[in-house]
Amino acid sequence: MNEGRRERIALTLVIAALAGVPALLFGYQAVAQQRVAPPGTQVFRITGVRQAPPHAGTWTLGSVAGGNYWLHRAQPLQELKVAQGAKVALRIGSADVHHGFSIPALSPDHYDIPPGEWQTIPLDTSRTGSFPALCTTKCSPYHDQMWFAITVEEPLGPPDVTMQVNVSEAGGFQPARIEVQQGQIVQLEVTSSTDGTGAGVGFAITGYENKVDLQGIHKGQTRTFKFRPDQPGEFMVYSSTTAGPAIDNAIGTFVVKPKP
């Protein structure tokens, strides 16, 4: 075998190894991910990243390794939507420093996430609504950006009616009065123009808190949510997130007209 041919074979083997190792690691992670939760569970692998400008301080569903960490290619996770009653687990890890993880509205539990380690967290999907998932450890100057929304919805079809709601300190909830029909599939598109005291604003309906409780909607963010109002009557709309006097004192009206 001549020298040139040996070099070509060696180069081919090196390239195959470089290509194969990431593939093997990806396959191993996929298998390992399924082992940490009961069969039939949908597992979301979420990584905490301390600093990844221009999105400094974020959780991401993307794979984070040395290359894309330093090149800042981690895509921020803003909202994770799951169906009510689904078997779901979160596989939470850290790409850099010690993070904490908590979903205060769904569970009192706090999870420590040391760098390089993973925690598997079963998700309670019995309660519908949209709830902040937070980093509970002061991880960096970007700690306040370490959050995303977990939205649990009824498994419904296309909406019968879509309602756009704006929340501001000057105008409260606009429109101030929303009317829908009992049994309709209602899609809410709630946009906030303020962070209030820093935690965003909320949207909840008295008598429907077990169905509609959207928390922590931040300035410029729109949270989309579907539900089916089954109880006729006139109900109050209020902020379920403490956001300061202007928002906390604002109220709207949600009217569910009975079926004809």
C-alpha positions in Angstrom: 0.0 0.0 0.0 1.5 3.3 -1.0 2.0 6.2 1.3 -0.7 8.4 -0.4 -3.4 5.7 0.0 -2.6 5.1 3.7 -2.9 8.9 4.3 -6.3 8.9 2.6 -7.5 6.0 4.6 -6.3 7.5 7.8 -8.0 10.8 7.0 -11.2 9.0 6.2 -11.1 7.2 9.6 -10.5 10.5 11.4 -13.4 12.2 9.7 -15.6 9.2 10.4 -14.6 9.3 14.1 -15.2 13.1 14.4 -18.7 12.7 12.8 -19.6 9.5 14.6 -18.7 10.5 18.2 -21.3 13.4 18.3 -23.9 11.1 16.7 -23.2 8.4 19.3 -23.4 10.9 22.1 -26.7 12.3 20.8 -28.1 8.7 20.6 -26.9 7.9 24.1 -28.5 11.1 25.5 -31.8 10.3 23.8 -31.8 6.8 25.3 -30.7 8.0 28.7 -33.3 10.7 28.6 -36.1 8.1 28.2 -34.7 6.0 31.1 -35.1 8.8 33.6 -38.9 8.9 33.3 -41.7 6.3 33.2 -42.7 4.9 29.8 -45.0 7.1 27.8 -43.6 10.3 29.3 -42.7 13.2 27.1 -39.3 14.5 28.3 -38.1 18.0 27.6 -34.4 18.5 28.0 -33.8 22.1 29.2 -30.4 23.7 29.8 -29.7 26.8 31.9 -27.1 29.2 30.4 -25.7 32.0 32.5 -24.5 34.2 29.8 -25.3 34.0 26.0 -25.6 37.5 24.6 -27.6 39.0 23.1 -30.0 36.8 25.2 -27.9 36.9 28.4 -29.3 34.5 31.0 -31.6 32.0 29.5 -33.1 28.5 29.5 -33.0 26.7 26.2 -34.2 23.5 24.6 -31.2 23.4 22.3 -28.1 21.4 22.9 -25.4 23.5 24.6 -21.8 22.5 24.2 -18.5 24.4 24.1 -18.8 25.6 20.5 -22.4 27.0 20.6 -22.0 28.2 24.2 -19.1 30.5 23.3 -20.7 31.5 19.9 -23.9 32.4 21.7 -26.2 30.3 19.6 -28.4 29.0 22.3 -32.0 29.8 21.4 -33.9 31.2 24.4 -36.9 29.2 25.6 -39.8 31.6 26.2 -42.8 29.3 26.5 -43.3 25.5 26.8 -46.8 24.4 25.9 -48.2 21.0 27.0 -51.6 19.4 27.0 -53.6 19.0 30.2 -53.3 15.5 31.6 -50.2 14.6 29.5 -47.3 12.7 31.1 -44.5 15.2 31.0 -41.1 15.5 32.7 -38.5 18.2 32.6 -34.8 17.2 32.4 -33.1 20.3 33.8 -29.3 20.8 33.5 -26.7 23.6 33.7 -24.2 24.5 31.0 -22.0 26.6 33.2 -22.8 27.7 36.8 -25.0 26.6 39.7 -28.7 27.3 38.9 -31.8 26.7 40.8 -35.2 25.7 39.3 -38.8 26.1 40.6 -42.3 26.5 39.3 -43.9 28.2 42.3 -47.5 28.1 41.0 -47.4 24.3 40.4 -45.1 23.0 43.2 -43.4 24.2 46.4 -40.3 22.1 45.5 -37.0 23.7 44.7 -34.3 21.9 42.7 -30.5 22.6 42.8 -28.9 22.3 39.4 -25.1 22.2 39.8 -23.0 22.6 36.6 -22.8 19.4 34.5 -25.6 17.7 36.5 -29.2 17.0 35.6 -32.4 16.8 37.6 -35.6 15.1 36.3 -38.7 16.9 37.4 -42.2 15.5 36.8 -44.6 18.2 35.7 -48.1 18.5 37.1 -50.4 19.0 34.1 -53.7 18.7 36.0 -54.1 22.5 36.4 -54.5 24.6 33.3 -53.0 28.0 33.0 -49.6 29.6 32.2 -47.0 29.7 35.0 -43.4 31.1 35.3 -40.5 28.7 35.7 -37.7 30.4 37.5 -34.0 30.2 38.4 -34.0 30.4 42.2 -30.2 30.8 42.6 -28.5 34.2 42.0 -26.4 32.9 39.1 -25.2 36.1 37.4 -26.1 39.7 36.6 -28.6 38.2 34.1 -30.4 36.2 36.8 -33.7 38.1 36.4 -33.9 36.9 32.8 -33.7 33.3 33.8 -37.4 32.4 33.4 -39.9 30.9 30.9 -43.6 30.1 30.9 -45.1 26.7 31.2 -48.5 26.7 29.6 -50.9 23.8 30.3 -54.0 23.8 28.0 -57.0 21.7 27.6 -56.6 19.6 24.4 -59.0 21.6 22.3 -59.5 22.2 18.5 -59.4 25.4 16.6 -60.9 28.4 18.4 -64.5 29.6 17.8 -63.5 33.1 18.8 -60.2 34.9 19.4 -60.1 37.8 21.9 -57.2 40.2 22.0 -56.5 41.8 25.4 -54.0 44.6 26.2 -52.9 45.2 29.8 -51.3 48.6 30.7 -50.8 50.8 33.7 -52.7 53.6 32.1 -55.7 51.6 30.8 -55.9 48.4 32.8 -57.5 45.6 30.9 -58.6 46.6 27.4 -61.3 45.8 26.3 -62.7 46.2 29.8 -65.6 43.9 28.9 -65.4 40.6 27.0 -68.4 38.6 25.9 -68.4 35.0 24.7 -70.9 32.2 24.4 -71.0 29.2 26.7 -69.3 26.2 25.2 -67.3 28.1 22.6 -63.6 27.5 22.4 -62.1 30.9 23.3 -58.6 31.9 22.4 -57.1 34.7 24.5 -54.2 36.7 23.2 -53.0 38.8 26.2 -50.3 41.4 25.6 -48.7 43.5 28.4 -47.1 46.9 27.9 -45.5 46.8 31.4 -43.5 44.7 33.7 -45.2 46.3 36.7 -42.9 45.7 39.7 -40.7 43.4 37.6 -42.6 40.1 37.5 -44.9 41.0 34.7 -48.7 41.1 34.8 -51.3 38.4 35.1 -54.7 37.5 33.6 -57.2 35.5 35.6 -61.0 35.2 35.8 -62.9 34.8 39.1 -64.7 31.5 39.1 -62.5 30.2 36.3 -59.1 30.2 38.1 -58.9 26.4 37.7 -59.0 27.0 33.9 -57.6 30.5 33.3 -54.6 31.8 35.3 -51.9 33.4 33.1 -49.1 34.6 35.3 -45.9 36.7 34.7 -46.6 38.2 31.2 -43.7 40.6 30.7 -43.5 43.9 28.8 -44.0 43.4 25.1 -44.9 39.7 25.5 -48.1 38.1 24.2 -49.4 34.9 25.9 -51.9 32.9 23.8 -54.2 30.5 25.6 -57.3 28.5 24.7 -60.1 27.3 27.0 -63.8 26.4 26.9 -66.0 28.5 29.3 -68.7 26.1 30.5 -70.2 28.2 33.3 -72.5 31.1 32.3 -72.5 34.3 34.2 -70.5 37.6 34.7 -67.1 37.3 36.1 -64.2 39.6 37.1 -60.9 39.8 35.3 -57.9 40.6 37.4 -54.1 40.3 37.5 -52.9 37.1 39.2 -49.4 38.5 39.3 -48.6 41.3 41.8 -47.6 44.2 39.5 -48.1 47.4 41.5 -51.2 49.5 42.3 -52.1 50.5 38.8 -52.4 46.8 37.6 -53.4 45.3 40.9 -56.5 47.6 41.2 -57.5 47.2 37.5 -60.4 45.0 36.8 -62.3 43.9 33.7 -65.5 41.9 33.1 -65.8 38.5 31.4 -69.3 37.6 30.3 -70.3 34.1 29.4 -73.7 34.1 27.7 -75.8 30.9 28.2 -76.4 28.7 25.3 -79.5 29.7 23.3 
